[in-house]
Amino acid sequence: MNMPEPGPGATARRRRLTARDVVAEELRREIVSGRMPPGTKLNPQELAERLGVSQTPAREAIQLLATEGLVRNDPFRGAQVSPLTVEEYEELYLMRVGIEGFAARLGAERISGDRVDQMAELLADMERAAKADDIDRFYEYDHRFHELHYYATGRESLVRRIMNLRVATERYARVAYRMPKVTMADTLANHRSLLDAVRARDGAASEAALKEDLSRTLEVFTAGFPGDSTE
């Protein structure tokens, strides 16, 4: 099954974006990056004015992010950015380790040589971003790295689900990177192992490398996170 080459955020751009989608993407970026921390109130009128849209797509965007778990919509307190909790991260981990482990295995077995070369280029980009301590660029290249791998499965809906889960867990990973036992260097080392396994078309080793990376972040976050974050 032939599938288009992914680019930055390719899985989110399969259709024409509406005003709601544009607002949702901007809010999603601000929430995931931490520029809009847990507990931040979301006022549709203020968002509409800031982003140059009417209040209807602003409200729809807030509702969409609520279905993704990034926003909590309370009838009395209004909408606000959802807190970070160990329980949610554990749930996200369990979902990711299942479907993403499968994709890592199948993608390694089916990937083309050209895509392996592109993954190597993206890993080099990640290394440069890490040296510059540019976490935003680091994540941009990281997402593209995994998209290339997972698109090789030939299952677009699977990739879409995975990348949506990756967006939800990125908030947690960014917090983990501020803890002493998780660094971008650790992630790079794991990605080198993953790339070696993919290059060898070793599905089992690819799945193991992916699960090791997820487990390490979960363990550090669980041990070091003090509780619900609403600051």
N, CA, C and O of each residue as an XYZ file, in Angstrom:
924
protein
N       0.854     -1.206      0.000
C       0.000      0.000      0.000
C       0.878      1.239      0.000
O       1.666      1.449      0.922
N       0.742      2.055     -1.027
C       1.538      3.272     -1.112
C       0.907      4.378     -0.297
O      -0.301      4.606     -0.363
N       1.737      5.063      0.473
C       1.259      6.150      1.315
C       2.158      7.347      1.116
O       3.345      7.175      0.838
N       1.636      8.561      1.250
C       2.451      9.755      1.046
C       3.532      9.874      2.091
O       3.373      9.432      3.229
N       4.647     10.484      1.687
C       5.730     10.738      2.628
C       5.265     11.734      3.680
O       4.728     12.785      3.328
N       5.456     11.433      4.957
C       5.035     12.366      5.999
C       5.986     13.524      6.136
O       7.177     13.405      5.850
N       5.457     14.640      6.574
C       6.280     15.795      6.903
C       5.900     16.247      8.288
O       5.232     15.504      9.007
N       6.305     17.461      8.699
C       5.950     17.935     10.037
C       4.441     17.984     10.217
O       3.754     18.721      9.509
N       3.918     17.203     11.160
C       2.480     17.220     11.430
C       1.646     16.682     10.294
O       0.483     17.057     10.146
N       2.230     15.794      9.473
C       1.516     15.319      8.293
C       0.217     14.629      8.654
O      -0.771     14.758      7.930
N       0.197     13.895      9.761
C      -1.011     13.156     10.125
C      -2.150     14.080     10.506
O      -3.299     13.641     10.546
N      -1.870     15.349     10.789
C      -2.922     16.290     11.175
C      -3.379     17.146     10.001
O      -4.240     18.012     10.156
N      -2.789     16.896      8.801
C      -3.119     17.771      7.683
C      -3.622     16.985      6.485
O      -3.248     17.284      5.351
N      -4.462     15.987      6.716
C      -5.004     15.188      5.634
C      -6.215     15.856      4.993
O      -6.669     15.431      3.930
N      -6.739     16.898      5.631
C      -7.921     17.555      5.107
C      -7.754     19.059      5.230
O      -6.836     19.540      5.896
N      -8.628     19.782      4.597
C      -8.590     21.239      4.646
C      -8.929     21.702      6.066
O      -9.928     21.278      6.647
N      -8.096     22.565      6.603
C      -8.306     23.024      7.967
C      -9.426     24.051      8.046
O      -9.496     24.969      7.228
N     -10.301     23.894      9.035
C     -11.350     24.869      9.303
C     -10.829     25.869     10.333
O      -9.733     25.705     10.871
N     -11.628     26.911     10.602
C     -11.241     27.888     11.623
C     -11.102     27.202     12.979
O     -10.208     27.533     13.757
N     -11.983     26.251     13.257
C     -11.877     25.491     14.507
C     -10.552     24.758     14.585
O      -9.901     24.755     15.629
N     -10.147     24.132     13.477
C      -8.901     23.369     13.460
C      -7.690     24.266     13.687
O      -6.747     23.891     14.384
N      -7.728     25.457     13.087
C      -6.610     26.392     13.236
C      -6.470     26.824     14.693
O      -5.367     26.855     15.239
N      -7.602     27.156     15.315
C      -7.581     27.560     16.724
C      -7.128     26.399     17.598
O      -6.311     26.571     18.501
N      -7.668     25.210     17.320
C      -7.306     24.035     18.110
C      -5.818     23.731     18.001
O      -5.181     23.392     18.998
N      -5.261     23.849     16.806
C      -3.833     23.574     16.624
C      -2.973     24.568     17.398
O      -1.959     24.190     17.985
N      -3.373     25.831     17.400
C      -2.611     26.845     18.143
C      -2.699     26.577     19.648
O      -1.687     26.626     20.347
N      -3.887     26.298     20.141
C      -4.056     25.997     21.560
C      -3.298     24.732     21.946
O      -2.651     24.676     22.992
N      -3.386     23.722     21.091
C      -2.698     22.458     21.354
C      -1.195     22.692     21.472
O      -0.545     22.147     22.365
N      -0.648     23.497     20.577
C       0.791     23.788     20.606
C       1.175     24.514     21.890
O       2.202     24.210     22.496
N       0.347     25.474     22.303
C       0.649     26.246     23.505
C       0.529     25.385     24.768
O       1.306     25.547     25.708
N      -0.441     24.475     24.785
C      -0.626     23.614     25.950
C       0.503     22.591     26.047
O       1.097     22.410     27.110
N       0.791     21.931     24.943
C       1.812     20.883     24.941
C       3.192     21.447     25.261
O       3.974     20.811     25.967
N       3.494     22.634     24.746
C       4.808     23.235     24.965
C       4.977     23.760     26.391
O       6.095     24.014     26.839
N       3.847     23.921     27.106
C       3.909     24.454     28.458
C       3.727     25.953     28.533
O       3.702     26.524     29.622
N       3.598     26.603     27.369
C       3.373     28.056     27.386
C       2.010     28.393     27.983
O       1.783     29.502     28.466
N       1.105     27.409     27.941
C      -0.202     27.544     28.571
C      -0.287     26.428     29.607
O      -0.747     25.335     29.277
N       0.137     26.662     30.842
C       0.284     25.597     31.843
C      -1.050     25.092     32.375
O      -2.083     25.723     32.154
N      -1.038     23.938     33.088
C      -2.255     23.405     33.694
C      -2.945     24.439     34.571
O      -2.294     25.176     35.312
N      -4.263     24.485     34.478
C      -5.042     25.439     35.257
C      -5.332     26.734     34.545
O      -6.139     27.530     35.025
N      -4.688     26.976     33.392
C      -4.940     28.205     32.636
C      -6.391     28.234     32.155
O      -6.863     27.284     31.529
N      -7.090     29.323     32.449
C      -8.491     29.442     32.024
C      -8.560     29.807     30.540
O      -7.747     30.585     30.041
N      -9.537     29.236     29.853
C      -9.711     29.459     28.426
C     -11.031     30.180     28.194
O     -12.107     29.602     28.344
N     -10.931     31.440     27.830
C     -12.110     32.256     27.573
C     -12.325     32.359     26.063
O     -11.468     32.902     25.367
N     -13.457     31.848     25.531
C     -13.691     31.863     24.086
C     -13.595     33.255     23.465
O     -13.063     33.406     22.365
N     -14.106     34.273     24.164
C     -14.061     35.623     23.621
C     -12.622     36.116     23.507
O     -12.242     36.695     22.489
N     -11.825     35.891     24.542
C     -10.428     36.322     24.508
C      -9.645     35.574     23.436
O      -8.835     36.167     22.724
N      -9.890     34.275     23.324
C      -9.212     33.487     22.303
C      -9.588     33.957     20.903
O      -8.736     34.075     20.022
N     -10.883     34.222     20.714
C     -11.357     34.676     19.408
C     -10.693     35.992     19.009
O     -10.275     36.162     17.864
N     -10.602     36.909     19.949
C      -9.976     38.202     19.662
C      -8.482     38.046     19.374
O      -7.947     38.679     18.464
N      -7.823     37.206     20.153
C      -6.379     37.037     19.978
C      -6.040     36.363     18.657
O      -5.041     36.696     18.020
N      -6.878     35.410     18.249
C      -6.569     34.630     17.059
C      -7.318     35.104     15.811
O      -7.164     34.532     14.732
N      -8.116     36.139     15.966
C      -8.772     36.735     14.803
C      -9.877     35.887     14.200
O     -10.030     35.834     12.980
N     -10.658     35.214     15.063
C     -11.781     34.413     14.592
C     -13.016     34.788     15.406
O     -12.941     35.582     16.343
N     -14.152     34.203     15.034
C     -15.360     34.437     15.811
C     -15.348     33.508     17.032
O     -14.497     32.625     17.141
N     -16.291     33.716     17.938
C     -16.313     32.901     19.147
C     -16.741     31.458     18.889
O     -16.401     30.565     19.666
N     -17.478     31.221     17.814
C     -17.948     29.857     17.543
C     -16.799     28.873     17.328
O     -16.766     27.839     17.996
N     -15.849     29.152     16.416
C     -14.731     28.200     16.281
C     -13.852     28.124     17.522
O     -13.225     27.096     17.781
N     -13.803     29.214     18.292
C     -13.023     29.184     19.538
C     -13.666     28.205     20.515
O     -12.970     27.401     21.136
N     -14.987     28.266     20.653
C     -15.690     27.332     21.540
C     -15.545     25.896     21.038
O     -15.328     24.973     21.823
N     -15.669     25.720     19.717
C     -15.549     24.380     19.145
C     -14.149     23.814     19.356
O     -13.993     22.617     19.595
N     -13.139     24.663     19.271
C     -11.761     24.221     19.480
C     -11.549     23.771     20.919
O     -10.897     22.759     21.174
N     -12.104     24.530     21.854
C     -12.005     24.161     23.275
C     -12.662     22.806     23.510
O     -12.126     21.967     24.233
N     -13.823     22.597     22.895
C     -14.519     21.328     23.048
C     -13.720     20.178     22.443
O     -13.675     19.084     23.005
N     -13.097     20.428     21.306
C     -12.278     19.393     20.666
C     -11.117     18.984     21.573
O     -10.837     17.797     21.740
N     -10.447     19.978     22.155
C      -9.314     19.680     23.028
C      -9.773     18.995     24.314
O      -9.010     18.265     24.946
N     -11.027     19.239     24.692
C     -11.572     18.534     25.856
C     -11.698     17.041     25.557
O     -11.454     16.208     26.429
N     -12.079     16.704     24.325
C     -12.184     15.284     23.955
C     -10.804     14.631     23.893
O     -10.688     13.413     24.029
N      -9.763     15.431     23.690
C      -8.401     14.912     23.636
C      -7.760     14.845     25.020
O      -6.657     14.320     25.172
N      -8.451     15.377     26.028
C      -7.923     15.339     27.375
C      -7.013     16.497     27.737
O      -6.489     16.541     28.850
N      -6.812     17.437     26.823
C      -5.932     18.571     27.097
C      -6.649     19.693     27.834
O      -6.012     20.543     28.456
N      -7.969     19.693     27.762
C      -8.781     20.735     28.395
C      -9.842     20.080     29.260
O     -10.396     19.037     28.914
N     -10.112     20.715     30.387
C     -11.187     20.260     31.281
C     -12.292     21.310     31.241
O     -12.062     22.478     31.553
N     -13.485     20.885     30.857
C     -14.618     21.802     30.710
C     -15.562     21.605     31.894
O     -16.271     20.602     31.971
N     -15.566     22.562     32.810
C     -16.397     22.463     34.009
C     -17.550     23.457     33.887
O     -17.314     24.626     33.583
N     -18.797     23.020     34.119
C     -19.936     23.927     33.959
C     -19.913     25.106     34.922
O     -20.545     26.127     34.649
N     -19.212     24.996     36.025
C     -19.166     26.083     37.001
C     -17.881     26.908     36.896
O     -17.921     28.133     37.001
N     -16.755     26.247     36.693
C     -15.481     26.954     36.645
C     -15.062     27.328     35.228
O     -14.098     28.069     35.038
N     -15.785     26.817     34.233
C     -15.426     27.099     32.853
C     -14.330     26.168     32.356
O     -13.978     25.197     33.026
N     -13.788     26.472     31.166
C     -12.755     25.624     30.563
C     -11.380     26.051     31.048
O     -11.094     27.241     31.184
N     -10.537     25.067     31.306
C      -9.168     25.338     31.691
C      -8.272     24.187     31.254
O      -8.743     23.072     31.031
N      -7.003     24.461     31.137
C      -6.052     23.426     30.737
C      -6.032     22.333     31.800
O      -5.940     22.614     32.995
N      -6.118     21.095     31.355
C      -6.194     19.961     32.274
C      -4.917     19.822     33.109
O      -3.830     20.186     32.661
N      -5.063     19.294     34.324
C      -3.883     19.052     35.160
C      -3.080     17.875     34.638
O      -3.578     17.062     33.859
N      -1.840     17.795     35.073
C      -1.004     16.635     34.788
C      -1.102     15.687     35.984
O      -0.931     16.106     37.129
N      -1.377     14.418     35.715
C      -1.471     13.449     36.798
C      -0.719     12.178     36.418
O      -0.643     11.812     35.245
N      -0.176     11.523     37.412
C       0.511     10.256     37.182
C      -0.466      9.229     36.609
O      -0.102      8.436     35.740
N      -1.703      9.245     37.098
C      -2.697      8.275     36.655
C      -2.954      8.407     35.151
O      -3.032      7.403     34.443
N      -3.086      9.650     34.664
C      -3.335      9.824     33.231
C      -2.127      9.372     32.421
O      -2.275      8.733     31.379
N      -0.928      9.708     32.905
C       0.255      9.317     32.149
C       0.389      7.795     32.086
O       0.795      7.254     31.057
N       0.057      7.113     33.159
C       0.090      5.651     33.148
C      -0.900      5.094     32.125
O      -0.600      4.126     31.427
N      -2.085      5.713     32.042
C      -3.078      5.267     31.061
C      -2.580      5.498     29.639
O      -2.716      4.631     28.776
N      -2.008      6.666     29.406
C      -1.472      6.968     28.082
C      -0.337      6.003     27.727
O      -0.227      5.543     26.590
N       0.501      5.710     28.719
C       1.607      4.776     28.497
C       1.078      3.406     28.077
O       1.576      2.814     27.119
N       0.082      2.908     28.785
C      -0.447      1.583     28.472
C      -1.038      1.543     27.072
O      -0.894      0.547     26.363
N      -1.702      2.626     26.670
C      -2.244      2.672     25.311
C      -1.125      2.729     24.277
O      -1.172      2.040     23.258
N      -0.119      3.557     24.548
C       0.966      3.719     23.586
C       1.809      2.465     23.448
O       2.167      2.074     22.337
N       2.128      1.833     24.568
C       3.040      0.694     24.517
C       2.442     -0.451     23.695
O       3.174     -1.230     23.084
N       1.111     -0.548     23.683
C       0.464     -1.590     22.899
C       0.497     -1.310     21.408
O       1.074     -2.078     20.639
N      -0.120     -0.210     21.000
C      -0.232      0.043     19.557
C       1.087      0.535     18.956
O       1.382      0.259     17.793
N       1.876      1.261     19.746
C       3.126      1.778     19.206
C       4.180      0.670     19.118
O       5.011      0.669     18.210
N       4.141     -0.269     20.063
C       5.041     -1.411     19.972
C       4.758     -2.222     18.719
O       5.681     -2.663     18.035
N       3.486     -2.418     18.422
C       3.093     -3.134     17.207
C       3.573     -2.399     15.960
O       4.102     -3.017     15.037
N       3.389     -1.076     15.934
C       3.809     -0.288     14.775
C       5.323     -0.292     14.611
O       5.830     -0.323     13.490
N       6.044     -0.260     15.730
C       7.507     -0.286     15.665
C       7.984     -1.588     15.039
O       8.905     -1.590     14.222
N       7.366     -2.679     15.416
C       7.738     -3.989     14.870
C       7.409     -4.082     13.374
O       8.267     -4.414     12.556
N       6.159     -3.784     13.039
C       5.712     -3.930     11.653
C       6.418     -2.929     10.738
O       6.799     -3.263      9.616
N       6.588     -1.702     11.224
C       7.259     -0.694     10.408
C       8.690     -1.075     10.083
O       9.150     -0.857      8.962
N       9.403     -1.642     11.052
C      10.795     -2.055     10.824
C      10.870     -3.155      9.771
O      11.815     -3.205      8.984
N       9.887     -4.021      9.760
C       9.906     -5.137      8.824
C       9.544     -4.712      7.404
O       9.893     -5.400      6.445
N       8.847     -3.584      7.260
C       8.360     -3.176      5.945
C       9.037     -1.929      5.369
O       8.830     -1.605      4.200
N       9.829     -1.240      6.157
C      10.349      0.070      5.744
C      11.316     -0.039      4.563
O      12.021     -1.037      4.414
N      11.338      0.993      3.734
C      12.248      1.042      2.590
C      13.575      1.647      3.001
O      13.678      2.319      4.027
N      14.596      1.397      2.182
C      15.909      1.961      2.464
C      15.911      3.479      2.446
O      16.616      4.104      3.237
N      15.129      4.083      1.554
C      15.070      5.543      1.479
C      14.544      6.131      2.778
O      15.048      7.148      3.254
N      13.544      5.500      3.344
C      12.980      6.023      4.593
C      13.930      5.834      5.764
O      13.969      6.661      6.674
N      14.689      4.758      5.745
C      15.692      4.573      6.789
C      16.720      5.701      6.717
O      17.141      6.232      7.745
N      17.121      6.063      5.495
C      18.067      7.164      5.324
C      17.475      8.481      5.834
O      18.175      9.282      6.453
N      16.191      8.700      5.573
C      15.537      9.916      6.058
C      15.464      9.933      7.582
O      15.627     10.982      8.205
N      15.217      8.762      8.182
C      15.215      8.682      9.640
C      16.589      9.046     10.203
O      16.686      9.725     11.226
N      17.653      8.592      9.529
C      19.010      8.915      9.972
C      19.261     10.418      9.896
O      19.906     10.982     10.780
N      18.760     11.065      8.856
C      18.919     12.518      8.721
C      18.175     13.246      9.838
O      18.674     14.225     10.394
N      16.985     12.763     10.156
C      16.200     13.389     11.222
C      16.852     13.176     12.583
O      16.784     14.051     13.446
N      17.475     12.031     12.780
C      18.184     11.798     14.031
C      19.353     12.773     14.167
O      19.634     13.265     15.260
N      20.031     13.049     13.053
C      21.112     14.044     13.081
C      20.553     15.421     13.413
O      21.185     16.193     14.133
N      19.364     15.733     12.888
C      18.710     17.009     13.213
C      18.373     17.072     14.704
O      18.532     18.116     15.336
N      17.909     15.953     15.261
C      17.605     15.897     16.693
C      18.857     16.148     17.526
O      18.810     16.843     18.541
N      19.969     15.580     17.089
C      21.227     15.765     17.815
C      21.642     17.227     17.823
O      22.112     17.741     18.838
N      21.467     17.899     16.679
C      21.817     19.330     16.617
C      20.876     20.157     17.500
O      21.311     21.100     18.162
N      19.593     19.802     17.507
C      18.634     20.518     18.354
C      18.971     20.314     19.832
O      18.852     21.243     20.631
N      19.390     19.101     20.193
C      19.750     18.822     21.581
C      20.966     19.641     22.000
O      21.008     20.171     23.110
N      21.950     19.745     21.117
C      23.144     20.529     21.431
C      22.798     22.001     21.640
O      23.426     22.694     22.441
N      21.787     22.463     20.903
C      21.350     23.855     21.028
C      20.333     24.030     22.153
O      19.869     25.142     22.407
N      19.987     22.934     22.826
C      18.984     22.937     23.892
C      17.660     23.507     23.384
O      16.980     24.256     24.086
N      17.308     23.137     22.148
C      16.076     23.606     21.507
C      15.047     22.484     21.579
O      14.957     21.654     20.674
N      14.282     22.465     22.650
C      13.340     21.372     22.876
C      12.220     21.359     21.845
O      11.733     20.287     21.486
N      11.796     22.532     21.357
C      10.721     22.576     20.366
C      11.157     21.926     19.057
O      10.425     21.113     18.493
N      12.347     22.283     18.573
C      12.857     21.675     17.349
C      13.139     20.193     17.566
O      12.921     19.377     16.671
N      13.619     19.853     18.743
C      13.895     18.456     19.074
C      12.629     17.622     18.903
O      12.664     16.542     18.314
N      11.514     18.129     19.421
C      10.262     17.388     19.303
C       9.737     17.371     17.873
O       9.146     16.380     17.443
N       9.944     18.449     17.141
C       9.509     18.471     15.743
C      10.190     17.347     14.967
O       9.528     16.605     14.241
N      11.509     17.217     15.116
C      12.243     16.171     14.409
C      11.896     14.784     14.948
O      11.842     13.812     14.194
N      11.664     14.699     16.254
C      11.298     13.424     16.858
C       9.991     12.905     16.281
O       9.882     11.721     15.963
N       9.008     13.767     16.144
C       7.724     13.360     15.586
C       7.896     12.875     14.148
O       7.312     11.861     13.764
N       8.681     13.580     13.360
C       8.895     13.194     11.965
C       9.658     11.868     11.877
O       9.375     11.039     11.012
N      10.605     11.678     12.760
C      11.375     10.433     12.829
C      10.435      9.233     13.004
O      10.537      8.238     12.286
N       9.526      9.349     13.966
C       8.617      8.238     14.233
C       7.542      8.112     13.159
O       7.115      7.001     12.846
N       7.102      9.221     12.596
C       6.131      9.139     11.500
C       6.686      8.323     10.340
O       5.992      7.467      9.792
N       7.935      8.584      9.966
C       8.549      7.836      8.865
C       8.563      6.348      9.163
O       8.257      5.528      8.297
N       8.914      6.008     10.376
C       8.958      4.608     10.792
C       7.568      3.980     10.725
O       7.389      2.903     10.157
N       6.595      4.661     11.308
C       5.271      4.066     11.439
C       4.478      4.080     10.139
O       3.636      3.208      9.925
N       4.730      5.053      9.269
C       4.045      5.049      7.979
C       4.412      3.826      7.155
O       3.660      3.418      6.270
N       5.568      3.242      7.446
C       5.979      2.049      6.712
C       5.062      0.866      6.984
O       5.098     -0.122      6.251
N       4.235      0.950      8.030
C       3.280     -0.124      8.309
C       2.208     -0.219      7.233
O       1.596     -1.271      7.047
N       1.980      0.893      6.520
C       0.909      0.926      5.535
C      -0.464      1.115      6.147
O      -1.477      0.902      5.481
N      -0.507      1.519      7.426
C      -1.784      1.658      8.140
C      -1.929      3.096      8.648
O      -1.494      3.428      9.750
N      -2.538      3.921      7.836
C      -2.634      5.346      8.138
C      -3.432      5.619      9.401
O      -3.057      6.487     10.190
N      -4.531      4.891      9.611
C      -5.343      5.141     10.805
C      -4.560      4.809     12.069
O      -4.730      5.469     13.094
N      -3.713      3.802     12.004
C      -2.867      3.445     13.142
C      -1.888      4.572     13.455
O      -1.694      4.934     14.616
N      -1.276      5.121     12.411
C      -0.332      6.224     12.604
C      -1.031      7.437     13.200
O      -0.485      8.108     14.076
N      -2.228      7.713     12.726
C      -2.976      8.863     13.234
C      -3.263      8.709     14.721
O      -3.118      9.666     15.481
N      -3.666      7.521     15.141
C      -3.937      7.282     16.564
C      -2.659      7.443     17.388
O      -2.674      8.041     18.464
N      -1.570      6.911     16.877
C      -0.304      7.001     17.600
C       0.132      8.441     17.771
O       0.524      8.844     18.867
N       0.071      9.219     16.708
C       0.557     10.590     16.788
C      -0.341     11.437     17.678
O       0.141     12.368     18.323
N      -1.634     11.136     17.728
C      -2.520     11.839     18.661
C      -2.133     11.528     20.102
O      -2.132     12.420     20.950
N      -1.806     10.274     20.384
C      -1.372      9.901     21.732
C      -0.027     10.546     22.067
O       0.215     10.933     23.210
N       0.838     10.658     21.069
C       2.140     11.295     21.300
C       1.973     12.768     21.669
O       2.710     13.289     22.506
N       1.016     13.431     21.051
C       0.751     14.831     21.411
C       0.296     14.906     22.867
O       0.751     15.766     23.621
N      -0.600     14.005     23.257
C      -1.121     14.022     24.629
C      -0.022     13.760     25.653
O      -0.043     14.338     26.740
N       0.937     12.900     25.324
C       1.989     12.552     26.285
C       3.174     13.508     26.233
O       4.026     13.475     27.121
N       3.245     14.348     25.224
C       4.394     15.256     25.121
C       4.460     16.196     26.314
O       5.553     16.546     26.760
N       3.307     16.612     26.841
C       3.325     17.480     28.034
C       4.084     16.816     29.166
O       4.862     17.458     29.872
N       3.848     15.519     29.330
C       4.497     14.775     30.418
C       5.988     14.592     30.151
O       6.808     14.718     31.061
N       6.332     14.298     28.910
C       7.741     14.097     28.577
C       8.542     15.376     28.786
O       9.693     15.325     29.220
N       7.941     16.517     28.479
C       8.639     17.788     28.683
C       8.901     18.030     30.171
O       9.950     18.555     30.545
N       7.952     17.647     31.008
C       8.167     17.758     32.451
C       9.271     16.806     32.888
O      10.127     17.165     33.697
N       9.249     15.590     32.351
C      10.268     14.599     32.710
C      11.666     15.078     32.334
O      12.633     14.781     33.036
N      11.782     15.820     31.228
C      13.086     16.328     30.813
C      13.653     17.347     31.806
O      14.852     17.625     31.803
N      12.796     17.891     32.642
C      13.286     18.818     33.663
C      13.715     18.091     34.935
O      14.206     18.709     35.880
N      13.521     16.769     34.947
C      13.947     15.958     36.080
C      15.367     15.441     35.818
O      15.780     15.330     34.663
N      16.108     15.129     36.873
C      17.531     14.811     36.716
C      17.847     13.536     35.951
O      18.943     13.423     35.403
N      16.931     12.566     35.890
C      17.264     11.278     35.297
C      16.776     11.092     33.863
O      16.895      9.993     33.321
N      16.240     12.113     33.244
C      15.817     12.037     31.845
C      16.412     13.222     31.099
O      16.209     14.372     31.488
N      17.138     12.945     30.041
C      17.756     14.003     29.246
C      17.528     13.713     27.767
O      17.180     12.596     27.384
N      17.729     14.740     26.945
C      17.648     14.534     25.506
C      18.734     13.568     25.047
O      18.548     12.845     24.068
N      19.864     13.551     25.746
C      20.939     12.612     25.407
C      20.468     11.169     25.583
O      20.810     10.302     24.779
N      19.683     10.910     26.635
C      19.125      9.572     26.843
C      18.209      9.184     25.682
O      18.269      8.067     25.169
N      17.369     10.124     25.287
C      16.449      9.863     24.182
C      17.210      9.604     22.893
O      16.847      8.711     22.128
N      18.251     10.369     22.647
C      19.053     10.171     21.440
C      19.702      8.794     21.426
O      19.731      8.129     20.390
N      20.227      8.361     22.582
C      20.850      7.044     22.652
C      19.842      5.955     22.319
O      20.154      5.007     21.599
N      18.634      6.097     22.846
C      17.590      5.123     22.560
C      17.210      5.145     21.086
O      16.990      4.094     20.483
N      17.131      6.348     20.499
C      16.762      6.460     19.091
C      17.839      5.868     18.182
O      17.527      5.346     17.111
N      19.092      5.945     18.598
C      20.158      5.311     17.813
C      19.974      3.800     17.812
O      20.150      3.143     16.786
N      19.619      3.255     18.973
C      19.353      1.817     19.054
C      18.150      1.444     18.194
O      18.158      0.426     17.503
N      17.121      2.280     18.247
C      15.935      2.032     17.440
C      16.266      2.084     15.958
O      15.820      1.227     15.195
N      17.039      3.075     15.543
C      17.405      3.198     14.132
C      18.232      1.995     13.676
O      18.039      1.492     12.569
N      19.143      1.538     14.517
C      19.938      0.352     14.174
C      19.033     -0.853     13.958
O      19.239     -1.637     13.031
N      18.029     -0.997     14.819
C      17.106     -2.123     14.687
C      16.263     -1.998     13.424
O      16.017     -2.990     12.737
N      15.822     -0.787     13.118
C      15.035     -0.561     11.906
C      15.890     -0.830     10.669
O      15.426     -1.453      9.714
N      17.117     -0.368     10.689
C      18.019     -0.582      9.555
C      18.257     -2.070      9.309
O      18.423     -2.507      8.170
N      18.270     -2.843     10.403
C      18.456     -4.296     10.297
C      17.150     -5.022      9.981
O      17.139     -6.244      9.830
N      16.042     -4.269      9.880
C      14.704     -4.825      9.664
C      14.344     -5.813     10.777
O      13.667     -6.815     10.546
N      14.814     -5.504     11.987
C      14.581     -6.365     13.154
C      13.382     -5.834     13.925
O      13.509     -4.924     14.744
N      12.220     -6.410     13.654
C      10.999     -5.931     14.280
C      10.989     -6.083     15.786
O      10.539     -5.183     16.495
N      11.479     -7.210     16.288
C      11.475     -7.451     17.737
C      12.373     -6.458     18.461
O      12.006     -5.944     19.517
N      13.546     -6.187     17.902
C      14.469     -5.233     18.528
C      13.907     -3.817     18.469
O      14.099     -3.038     19.403
N      13.221     -3.477     17.392
C      12.600     -2.154     17.275
C      11.522     -1.973     18.331
O      11.439     -0.924     18.969
N      10.706     -2.988     18.511
C       9.654     -2.923     19.528
C      10.261     -2.800     20.922
O       9.767     -2.035     21.751
N      11.325     -3.548     21.182
C      11.969     -3.508     22.495
C      12.572     -2.137     22.777
O      12.461     -1.634     23.895
N      13.213     -1.521     21.771
C      13.819     -0.195     21.955
C      12.749      0.842     22.236
O      12.928      1.709     23.091
N      11.636      0.759     21.520
C      10.544      1.704     21.724
C       9.965      1.569     23.133
O       9.748      2.571     23.814
N       9.720      0.354     23.564
C       9.147      0.129     24.884
C      10.117      0.554     25.990
O       9.689      1.057     27.029
N      11.410      0.356     25.772
C      12.396      0.773     26.766
C      12.354      2.291     26.964
O      12.433      2.779     28.091
N      12.230      3.025     25.863
C      12.184      4.488     25.949
C      10.940      4.944     26.699
O      11.023      5.817     27.563
N       9.792      4.364     26.378
C       8.545      4.733     27.051
C       8.604      4.386     28.537
O       8.184      5.179     29.380
N       9.120      3.212     28.853
C       9.167      2.768     30.245
C      10.081      3.653     31.085
O       9.763      3.966     32.233
N      11.204      4.052     30.523
C      12.158      4.884     31.261
C      11.527      6.215     31.641
O      11.654      6.663     32.781
N      10.854      6.841     30.699
C      10.220      8.129     30.981
C       9.115      7.974     32.014
O       8.985      8.804     32.914
N       8.316      6.917     31.892
C       7.235      6.684     32.849
C       7.789      6.489     34.259
O       7.262      7.062     35.213
N       8.837      5.695     34.401
C       9.404      5.419     35.718
C       9.914      6.691     36.380
O       9.672      6.924     37.564
N      10.623      7.515     35.608
C      11.170      8.753     36.172
C      10.046      9.708     36.542
O      10.071     10.317     37.611
N       9.052      9.842     35.655
C       7.952     10.761     35.916
C       7.171     10.311     37.144
O       6.843     11.129     38.003
N       6.870      9.021     37.235
C       6.103      8.495     38.357
C       6.828      8.698     39.682
O       6.209      9.028     40.693
N       8.147      8.497     39.668
C       8.932      8.627     40.894
C       9.125     10.073     41.320
O       9.184     10.364     42.515
N       9.224     10.980     40.356
C       9.578     12.358     40.682
C       8.457     13.361     40.682
O       8.650     14.495     41.120
N       7.273     12.978     40.199
C       6.180     13.942     40.095
C       5.441     14.029     41.416
O       5.031     12.996     41.947
N       5.253     15.221     41.969
C       4.677     15.355     43.312
C       3.188     15.128     43.410
O       2.680     14.849     44.496
N       2.469     15.240     42.300
C       1.014     15.083     42.363
C       0.385     15.873     41.229
O       1.086     16.299     40.311
N      -0.931     16.075     41.279
C      -1.628     16.810     40.233
C      -1.015     18.178     40.062
O      -0.745     18.876     41.040
N      -0.794     18.565     38.801
C      -0.193     19.873     38.504
C      -1.245     20.801     37.949
O      -1.768     20.573     36.858
N      -1.559     21.851     38.695
C      -2.545     22.821     38.229
C      -1.991     24.224     38.314
O      -2.744     25.198     38.293
N      -0.678     24.332     38.409
C      -0.059     25.645     38.553
C      -0.051     26.361     37.225
O       0.431     27.490     37.135
